[in-house]
Amino acid sequence: MFVIGGLVLGALGGGLRAKARGGKRADIAQYAAVYGILFALIGLFITIYLDRMLRG
């Protein structure tokens, strides 16, 4: 769940950030993709960490 949430929030945040900076469509898409991947990876590490801690 953290992975999907991170992907969606990262893509939205990256797209909005590029749009605020006056980026064109390609810029917005690239920012959304990069931020989405970054936040999904962070969500993946959070998921792995929580899984290992809760199984203890």
N, C-alpha and C positions, 0 to 999 in steps of 0.2 A: 504494500500500500504506500509506503514511503517513496518507493521508486516512481510509481505513477504520479503521485502528488508532486514530487520534485520535478519530474519532467514537465508537467502541466504548468506549475508555478514558474519554473525557470523559463519556459518558452514565452509565457505571458510577460514576465518581467523583462526578458531580453528584447522582445518585440516592442514593448512600450518604451524601453530605454533608447532603442535605435530611432523610434519615431520622434521622441522628444529631442533627439539630436539632429533631426531633419534628414534622416536617411531615406533613401529610395526603397522600393520594394525588395530588391536583392539584399540590401543592407539589413532591412528588418528581418528577412527570412534567415540570413546568416546569423544574426545576433540571437534570434529565437532558437535556432538549432544548437548553437554553441552553449547558450545558457541552459537549454533543456537537457543536453547531454551532461553538463557539469552538475546540475542539481540532481539529475537521476543517479549519477555516480555517488554523490553524497548520500542520497536516500538509500542506495544499495549498501553502503558501508554502515549506515545507521541500522538497517535491517539485520545485517550480519552480526553486528555488535549486540543488538537486543536479543537476537536468537541465541547467541552463545551465553549471554548473561542469564536469561530466563530458564535455560535448560540446566544450568549450573551443575 
